[in-house]
Amino acid sequence: MSIEAIYNRRSIRKYKSKEISIDKKLYLGRYK
């Protein structure tokens, strides 16, 4: 399983909340 797949699975639950922007920043900062 790729990092992107793991991130996508985790983020599906969070996308309805404000955490999406924070998660995306952390994700991009970590794996860019």
MODELLER restraints for C-alpha pairs under 7 A, 6 or more apart:
rsr = mdl.restraints
at = mdl.atoms
rsr.add(forms.Gaussian(group=physical.xy_distance, feature=features.Distance(at['CA:14:A'], at['CA:20:A']), mean=6.15, stdev=0.5))
